[in-house]
Amino acid sequence: MRVLIAWANDSSVNLGVRALARGSEDLVRSVWPDAEFTYLNYGRRQPEVPWSPRALVRERVTGRLGMQRWLRGFDLVWDTRSGDSFADIYGLTRHTTMSLLHEFAAQAGVPSVMAPQTIGPFHTRRGRALARRNLRRSRLVFARDIVSANASAQLGRPVAAVTSDLVFGIDQPTPSATKRDVLLNVSGLLWNDNPHVDAPHYRDAIRRIIDELLAAGRSVTIFPHVLDSQSHDNDVPVSRELAAEYDGRVDLVVPTDLEDARSIIAASELVIGARMHACLNALSTGTPAIAMAYSRKFAPLMDAVGWTRVVSITENGDWAGEVLAHAAAPDLRSGAEEARDRGRALLEPLVAGLKQSL
């Protein structure tokens, strides 16, 4: 079984993308133990596949690079859309590039599955048209929350099942020997000017969270979940900046890879973060997580596994106060363990669907 995993890979600096890749592999191997995997993603480009809508269409017409022949070499295209990119909120170029690959795989005769992910929102006519066609051309469509399932149904394709995020399909990690109290994931995306949240408000909230946790006698470790790169959208520079600012009053741990991150998380008492997969990695190991949600993808997914410790930071409010109130709540650990077990159980229909349909 040769499987193309699209829009995730095992070497991305974004550990959320690695979690999608690892969860994909573990789940698909539960159906086909000897499956072989190839990745296609930003940062893991294949020479047969050009990287813009215009170039993709040109290659489909000319066949100069052999894209269609290459696609026909797979038994399955597992389309993750990076978890939340089956939408037009990140721009039509990204949405179109990903959608064209899905369409050309279908034209090559390869079954395509929309892996559990967020579906929508689609604010443009073109965005909806591309989504509608991709959904219609898919062998199976899975949503990781009920809002996404409703979005798919509105586009004419009911989903095969509402599951949970692929991270819940990853095998459990061995906890690190070093125990930590609060891991604070500070998002480089949100720290600087961005289209999602008020960056100064976010920076103030982060500093207040640190100050009040320290005043309450808790220890804080800054924990990047997007590793260092040339992109401004990484968590390491701001993590180092904050660690220096607090001059020994907080710790800093930079994971080396996904396995290291999950090991660190599993040995901690609490994760607070605005990177959704920092929170999901935590819940998937039974570690409590307070999510600082900057988009609509957070709450429905957390609700699906019975976890309500989510603070919306898209509107003005006392973000820090809400986070701190959640952090002080009793029985966080038992609730997180229940969320972990529910998340894993919700993936069972996916495995059954693969066995029956492919």
C-alpha positions in Angstrom: 0.0 0.0 0.0 1.7 3.2 -1.2 0.2 6.3 0.6 0.8 9.9 -0.3 0.3 12.1 2.8 -0.4 15.5 1.5 0.2 18.7 3.5 1.9 17.2 6.5 5.4 15.8 7.1 7.7 14.4 9.7 10.3 17.2 9.5 8.4 20.4 9.6 9.5 23.1 12.2 5.8 23.2 13.1 5.3 20.3 15.5 1.6 20.5 14.9 2.3 19.5 11.3 4.5 16.7 12.5 1.7 15.5 14.8 -0.6 15.3 11.8 2.0 13.3 9.9 2.7 10.9 12.8 -1.0 10.5 13.6 -1.7 9.8 9.9 1.0 7.1 9.8 -0.1 5.4 13.0 -3.8 5.3 12.0 -3.2 4.1 8.4 -0.8 1.4 9.6 -3.5 0.1 11.9 -5.3 -0.8 8.7 -2.4 -1.6 6.4 0.6 -2.5 8.7 3.0 -2.6 5.7 2.0 0.7 4.2 4.7 2.9 2.7 4.5 6.7 3.0 5.6 9.6 0.9 5.1 13.2 2.1 4.2 16.3 0.1 4.2 19.6 1.9 5.7 23.0 2.0 9.3 22.2 2.9 8.9 18.6 1.5 8.4 19.3 -2.2 8.5 16.6 -4.8 10.1 17.4 -8.2 7.1 16.1 -10.1 4.7 18.6 -8.5 5.0 22.4 -9.2 4.1 24.8 -6.5 1.6 27.4 -7.7 -1.9 27.2 -9.2 -0.7 28.4 -12.6 2.3 26.0 -12.7 0.1 23.1 -11.6 -2.4 23.8 -14.4 0.5 24.1 -16.9 2.0 20.8 -15.7 -1.4 19.1 -16.0 -1.6 20.3 -19.7 2.0 19.6 -20.7 3.0 16.7 -18.5 6.6 17.8 -18.6 7.4 16.9 -15.1 5.4 13.6 -15.0 3.0 14.7 -12.2 0.1 12.5 -13.3 2.4 9.4 -13.8 3.8 10.1 -10.3 0.4 10.4 -8.7 -0.8 7.1 -10.4 2.0 5.4 -8.4 0.0 5.7 -5.2 -2.9 3.6 -3.9 -4.2 6.4 -1.7 -3.9 10.2 -1.2 -4.4 11.1 2.4 -5.2 14.8 2.3 -4.6 16.5 5.7 -4.7 20.1 4.5 -2.3 20.9 7.4 -5.3 20.4 9.7 -7.0 23.7 9.1 -6.1 24.8 5.6 -9.2 23.5 3.9 -10.5 27.0 4.0 -9.9 30.3 2.3 -8.9 32.3 5.4 -5.2 31.8 4.6 -5.6 33.1 1.1 -6.9 31.8 -2.2 -3.5 30.9 -3.5 -2.9 28.3 -0.7 -6.4 27.0 -1.0 -6.2 26.7 -4.8 -2.8 25.0 -4.7 -4.0 22.3 -2.3 -7.3 21.9 -4.1 -5.7 21.4 -7.5 -3.5 18.6 -6.2 -6.5 16.9 -4.8 -8.3 17.3 -8.2 -5.4 16.0 -10.2 -5.0 13.0 -8.0 -8.7 12.2 -8.6 -8.0 12.6 -12.4 -5.1 10.2 -12.0 -7.6 7.6 -10.6 -6.2 7.5 -7.1 -8.7 7.3 -4.2 -8.4 10.4 -2.1 -9.5 10.7 1.6 -10.0 14.0 3.4 -8.4 13.1 6.7 -9.9 14.5 9.9 -9.6 18.2 9.8 -11.3 21.6 10.0 -13.6 22.2 7.0 -14.1 25.9 6.3 -14.8 28.7 6.7 -15.1 29.7 3.0 -15.8 33.3 2.5 -15.4 33.5 -1.3 -17.4 32.1 -4.2 -14.2 30.6 -5.6 -13.2 29.1 -2.3 -16.6 27.4 -1.9 -16.5 26.1 -5.5 -13.1 24.5 -5.0 -14.2 23.0 -1.7 -17.4 21.6 -3.2 -15.5 19.9 -6.0 -12.9 18.4 -3.7 -15.5 17.0 -1.4 -17.4 15.5 -4.3 -14.3 13.9 -5.7 -13.2 12.3 -2.3 -13.7 8.7 -1.6 -14.2 9.5 2.1 -14.5 12.7 4.1 -13.8 13.0 7.8 -14.4 16.1 10.0 -12.7 16.5 13.3 -15.6 18.6 14.8 -19.3 19.0 14.3 -19.0 22.6 12.9 -16.8 21.2 10.1 -19.2 18.4 9.5 -22.0 20.9 9.1 -19.9 23.0 6.7 -19.3 19.9 4.6 -23.0 19.0 4.5 -23.9 22.5 3.4 -21.5 22.1 0.5 -23.3 18.9 -0.5 -21.2 16.2 1.0 -22.1 14.6 4.4 -19.0 13.4 6.1 -18.4 9.7 6.7 -17.8 10.4 10.4 -17.1 13.1 12.9 -13.9 12.0 14.6 -11.2 13.9 16.5 -7.8 15.3 15.6 -5.2 13.0 14.2 -2.9 13.7 17.2 -5.1 11.3 19.3 -4.0 8.5 17.0 -0.4 8.8 18.1 1.0 6.2 20.4 1.5 7.4 24.0 4.9 8.9 24.8 7.3 8.0 27.6 7.3 10.9 30.0 10.5 12.9 30.4 12.5 12.2 33.5 12.4 16.0 34.2 9.1 16.9 35.8 7.8 20.4 35.1 4.8 22.4 36.4 3.4 24.9 33.8 4.5 24.8 30.2 3.6 28.1 28.6 3.6 28.1 24.8 3.9 31.6 23.4 3.0 31.9 19.8 5.4 33.8 17.5 2.5 34.2 15.1 0.4 36.2 17.6 3.3 38.1 19.4 3.9 40.4 16.4 1.3 42.2 14.3 -1.0 39.7 12.8 -4.6 39.4 11.3 -5.9 37.2 14.1 -5.6 39.0 17.4 -4.6 42.3 19.0 -0.9 41.7 19.4 -0.2 44.2 22.2 -3.2 42.8 24.2 -1.7 39.3 23.6 1.7 40.3 24.9 0.2 42.0 28.0 -1.9 38.9 28.7 1.2 36.6 28.4 3.2 38.7 30.8 0.3 38.9 33.3 -0.1 35.1 33.2 3.5 34.6 33.9 3.5 37.2 36.7 0.5 35.8 38.5 1.5 32.2 38.2 4.9 33.0 39.7 3.2 35.0 42.5 1.0 32.0 43.2 4.2 29.9 43.7 4.0 28.0 40.5 7.0 27.4 38.2 6.8 28.4 34.6 8.7 26.9 31.6 8.5 28.7 28.2 7.8 26.0 25.6 8.0 26.7 21.8 5.9 24.5 19.6 7.0 25.9 16.3 10.8 25.5 16.1 13.3 28.0 14.9 13.5 28.8 11.2 13.9 31.8 8.8 10.1 32.4 9.0 8.8 35.0 11.4 6.1 32.5 12.3 8.1 30.5 14.8 8.0 30.5 18.6 11.7 30.3 19.5 12.8 34.0 19.3 9.9 35.2 21.5 10.5 32.3 23.9 14.1 33.3 24.3 13.2 36.9 24.6 10.8 36.2 27.4 13.2 33.9 29.2 15.8 36.7 29.1 13.3 39.3 30.2 12.4 37.2 33.3 16.1 36.7 34.0 16.1 33.2 35.6 12.6 33.4 37.1 11.2 31.2 34.3 12.8 28.3 32.5 13.0 27.6 28.8 12.9 24.2 27.1 13.1 23.9 23.3 12.1 20.4 22.1 14.3 18.8 19.5 11.4 17.0 17.7 7.8 15.8 18.1 8.7 12.9 20.3 10.7 15.1 22.6 7.9 17.6 22.8 5.4 14.9 23.7 7.7 13.5 26.3 8.2 16.9 27.9 4.4 17.6 27.8 3.6 14.2 29.4 5.8 14.9 32.4 4.2 18.3 33.0 1.3 19.4 35.1 -0.3 21.9 32.7 0.1 23.4 29.3 -1.1 26.9 28.4 -0.9 27.7 24.7 -2.2 29.5 21.6 -0.8 26.9 19.3 -3.7 24.5 19.0 -1.5 21.4 18.6 0.5 22.3 21.7 -2.8 21.9 23.5 -3.9 18.8 21.6 -0.5 17.1 22.1 -1.1 17.7 25.8 -4.7 16.4 25.9 -3.7 13.4 23.8 -1.3 12.4 26.6 -3.7 13.1 29.4 -2.0 16.4 30.4 -4.4 19.4 31.0 -4.2 22.3 28.6 -5.7 25.8 28.6 -6.1 26.9 25.0 -5.9 30.5 24.0 -8.1 30.3 20.9 -7.4 32.7 18.0 -9.7 31.1 15.5 -13.0 29.1 15.3 -11.1 25.8 14.9 -10.3 25.5 18.6 -13.6 25.3 20.5 -15.6 22.8 18.4 -12.7 20.4 18.4 -12.1 20.7 22.1 -15.9 20.3 22.7 -15.9 17.1 20.7 -13.6 15.5 23.3 -15.4 17.0 26.2 -12.8 19.7 27.0 -14.0 23.2 27.8 -10.9 24.9 29.0 -10.7 27.3 26.0 -10.4 31.1 26.2 -11.3 33.1 23.0 -8.7 35.8 22.3 -10.3 37.2 19.2 -12.3 39.8 21.1 -11.5 42.2 23.9 -11.7 40.7 27.3 -9.7 39.7 30.4 -7.8 36.9 28.6 -5.2 36.5 31.3 -7.9 36.4 34.0 -9.8 33.7 32.2 -6.7 31.6 31.6 -5.7 31.8 35.3 -9.2 30.9 36.5 -9.0 27.7 34.3 -5.5 27.0 35.5 -6.7 27.1 39.2 -9.7 24.8 38.6 -9.8 21.4 40.4 -9.7 18.0 38.7 -7.9 19.1 35.6 -5.9 15.9 35.3 -8.9 13.6 35.4 -10.7 15.7 32.8 -7.7 15.7 30.5 -7.5 11.9 30.8 -11.1 11.6 29.9 -10.6 13.9 26.9 -7.6 11.7 25.8 -9.7 8.5 25.9 -12.7 10.1 24.1 -10.4 11.5 21.4 -9.0 8.0 20.8 -12.4 6.4 20.7 -13.7 9.0 18.2 -11.0 7.9 15.7 -12.4 4.3 15.7 -15.0 5.0 12.9 -12.2 6.3 10.7 -10.3 3.0 10.9 -13.6 1.1 10.2 -14.3 3.4 7.3 -10.9 2.8 5.7 -11.3 -1.0 6.0 -14.8 -1.0 4.4 -14.2 1.5 1.6 -10.7 1.0 0.3 
